[in-house]
Amino acid sequence: MIVLARPSPWHYLFSQNLDHVPSTAGPFSFYPRGRDALLAGLPLLGLSQGDVILVPAYICASITKPLQKMGYKVAFLDIESNLDFDSKKVLAAIAKYKVKAVLLVHFFGFPAAVKHIVEVCRPLGVKVIEDCCHSFLTSIDGVPVGSYGDAAIFSMRKTLPVPDGGALRFNHSVNEQSVLKNTLGEPQNAVRYFVSRALEGCIAVLGWPNIYSETVDNIRRKLQRGGKVEEQVSVVLPTIASKPLWHYLADECYLRETSRIIQGNYNQLVEACTAMGLISYIPKLPVGCTPQWAILEDHSGKLVSYLRRSGIGACRWPWHELPAEVAQDPLSYPISNMLNTRLALLPVHQSIGPYQLVRILSVLRRYVNSL
Ligand SMILES: Cc1ncc(COP(=O)(O)O)c(C=O)c1O
């Protein structure tokens, strides 16, 4: 059996209620991806080409490269080992680089100390954009993440089995209608997505070929490099959410149950790992947190490749996508470089059931015994 890194869409395909379309998108305007939402939101927050955006150095190039290609300047700031920005360092960076906006990431579903950063930025007129791309189902003090800054971006396809789910929300002081009154773009074509997910599902059951093996990883990277050497970047119009995404967003029970399953998987996995002598990077789940992964410390740097060789969809982050500016300057960004090599991310998503948990734990036990 292969344990997939992302949830499967079977709940949607076998649902009785496919034609129900909710009448409201809630606070969101939808875009294909999170990065599209960010590029569309910046001008509405009053930013323009040449303005500086402060981003955590622990970030993926798929968010910084589009910003740079659109003419924004990106200033990097190392995060602390608790995955948070230090508000004093943020203040110093704002003064040093004349920062106009701060991108604050709620990493892996764990809520960042957003209130502190907003407190520092608001008096200076610096915009705070919450990056909720890993944390769509997380809340702080009962309020969903994305409600605290000036704006927030989402990438719901990282939490839900959908092909789209880039989304933008504003919390105040922006004429959002100027985006929404534009002609809506076409929603994503879900057919290709479902075909590839069905294929992935069959491979997971058969256990062959191992889509997480080094060989497949190398082929995938070569294809990506060959296929999209220079990705086009532009500001795109908001789209209508795809039908599967509407379906999930309208189903509050499903969303609540999804959080409950993920939290249960996290707690079971962390408890069993701790009993084996492995160390969870964040031992106790914060209240309201729906994590994207369980995070283990991997001091040998070998755990992720061991798990992937064994058919478990574990990974590092951002792995090969750490921006070159950060990867080439470990003295300025020691924590981001350390996190990129020393954290093993294990799947705990809503499609992980008892069989998958047993499989993950048996591979971990073999790993521990081999040390
Ligand atoms: C923290 C973070 N923000 C934003 C993005 C961009 O999301 P998308 O891939 O939907 O553009 C990613 C992508 O991996 C991410 O990890």
The ligand as a Tripos MOL2 file, in Angstrom:
@<TRIPOS>MOLECULE
LIG
   16    16     1     0     0
SMALL
NO_CHARGES

@<TRIPOS>ATOM
      1 C1          3.0680   29.1590    2.2240 C.3       1 LIG1
      2 C2          2.5990   29.1520    0.7880 C.ar      1 LIG1
      3 N1          2.0070   30.2550    0.3100 N.ar      1 LIG1
      4 C3          1.5450   30.2990   -0.9540 C.ar      1 LIG1
      5 C4          1.6940   29.2390   -1.8230 C.ar      1 LIG1
      6 C5          1.1640   29.3210   -3.2170 C.3       1 LIG1
      7 O1          0.0050   28.5410   -3.3290 O.3       1 LIG1
      8 P1         -0.4120   28.0420   -4.7770 P.3       1 LIG1
      9 O2          0.4490   26.8490   -5.0880 O.co2     1 LIG1
     10 O3         -1.8630   27.6970   -4.6700 O.co2     1 LIG1
     11 O4         -0.1580   29.1750   -5.7020 O.co2     1 LIG1
     12 C6          2.3190   28.0800   -1.3740 C.ar      1 LIG1
     13 C7          2.5100   26.9640   -2.2920 C.2       1 LIG1
     14 O5          3.0020   25.9320   -2.0200 O.2       1 LIG1
     15 C8          2.7650   28.0240   -0.0200 C.ar      1 LIG1
     16 O6          3.3420   26.9010    0.4630 O.3       1 LIG1
@<TRIPOS>BOND
     1     1     2 1
     2     2     3 ar
     3     2    15 ar
     4     3     4 ar
     5     4     5 ar
     6     5     6 1
     7     5    12 ar
     8     6     7 1
     9     7     8 1
    10     8     9 2
    11     8    10 1
    12     8    11 1
    13    12    13 1
    14    12    15 ar
    15    13    14 2
    16    15    16 1
@<TRIPOS>SUBSTRUCTURE
     1 LIG1         1 GROUP 0 **** ****
